[in-house]
Amino acid sequence: MPYHLRVRVLPADIDELDHANNQVYLRWVQDAALAHSSSLGLGYPEYLARGAAFVVRRHEIDYLRPAVEGDELDVATRVAALGSATSERRTVIRRAGDGALIARAVTRWAFIDLRRGRPTRIPDDIRDRYPLEPIDPDDPAPDGPA
């Protein structure tokens, strides 16, 4: 089951073309990932205490429909894969009112030793907190049909 975060498109999110700026979608993807992690007891304080944390290596975002001021959005995120020092998270953003697919994203993360700035193995106790959720067949894959 993905983790869901509700967001509302605010006036500050709107660009000159009267829709949410592409940078805002990235913020929503990041906010959902952090909220999900925090809900599992792994927020910034817990990672900093360990001296290791996940950092983004790559974001891919498909912008499919505009989000406009006042839209309420459902940002659904799931961890789809875990490697020895990497993970992949899939995020789908839908308009809450009608379920229209607004955007989808794939984020690849590296687990980094903060002191050395180098990848390190994901500890088992962290790995165990993230249920792996393969791609939902009802949610289109990146670069697939909208």
N, C-alpha and C positions, 0 to 999 in steps of 0.2 A: 504494500500500500504506500503510495507516495506521501510525502509530507506536503501539506497545503499551507500557503501563506496568502492571505487576502491583502490586496493593496488597492488604493484609490488613486487615479491619475489626478495629480494636483496642478494648480495653475503654474507652479514653478517647473513642472515637468514638460511643459508645452514649448515647442520651438516656433520659428518663424512660419512654418508650414501648418500651424494649428493642430499638430498632433504630438504625441510624446516623442521626445528626442531619442535617438538610438542609444545614447549613453545611459538613459534612464532604464531601458530594458536590461542593460548589463547590471545596473544597480539592483534591480528586482531579482535577477538570477543570483547575484551574490548575497543579497539579503535573505533569500529563501534558503540558500545553502547554510549560511550562518545560523539562521533560526532553527533549521533541522538539526544541525550539529549541537547547538546549545540545548535543544530539547532532549538530547541523548546524554546530557551532562558533559559535553565537550565544547565549551565556549572558549574564547580567547584566554581567560585566566587559567583554565585547566591546561591548555596547550603551552602557554608560557611557562607554567610551573614545571612542565616536562622538558622544556628546552627544545621542543620540536613541534611542528605544525604543518598543516596542508597549505600549500601556496599554488596559485593558478599557474599552469604551464600554457594552457591554450583555451580560448573560448571560440566557439562557432555558434553564430546566431542567425537563424532564418527569420526575417521580418516578413510576416505574411499579410497582416492587416493593421491599419493604424489604430492606436489607442488614443482616445481624446479625453479632454478634461471632463472629470466627473465619472468616467468609466470605473466600475469596480471589477478588478481582475483577480482571477485565481491563478496563483503561481504554484504549480505542482512539481516537486523535485524528488528524485530518487537516485540512489547510488546503484549504478548498473554493473560495475566491475571494480574489483580490487586486485592490484598486482602486489608485488613485494614492497614497492615504495611508491606506488601510483594508484590513482583511482579515477574512475570516470563517472560523472554525474550527468543525468539527463533532466532537463527542465522543460515544461510545457506551460505556456501562458495562454489562458482562455478568458474571454469576457464572461463574467459571472452570470449576467442576465440571460444570455442566449447560448452560451457554450462555444461561441465562435473562436476558432483557433487564431490567436494573435501572433504568437511567435513560439519558436522552439529552439532549444540550445543544448549543446554538448560542451561540458567543461572537463578538461583533463587537469588533474591535480598531481603534484609531487609532494611527498612527505619529506620535510627538510629538517635536518639538525640545525637549529637556529644559530648556534655558536659557530659551526663550521661552514654554514651556508651550502651544505651538500645533502643530497638525498640519503635517507636512511630507511631501514625496514619499518613498516607499520607494525607497532606492537600488537600482539594477539588481543589484549584487552580493548584496544581501540577497534580493531577489525571486528571483534565480536559485537560491538554496539551498533554497527551499521548493517542492517539486513540488506543483502543483495537483492535487488529487484530488477530482473531483466526487463527489457523494453516491453512496454504494454502494447499489444497488437492493435489496440484502439487508438493509440497515439501515433501519428505519422512519424516515421524516422526522418532525421535531417536529410535534406535533398530529395525527400520522397514527395508524393502528392499531398497537396494541402487539402 
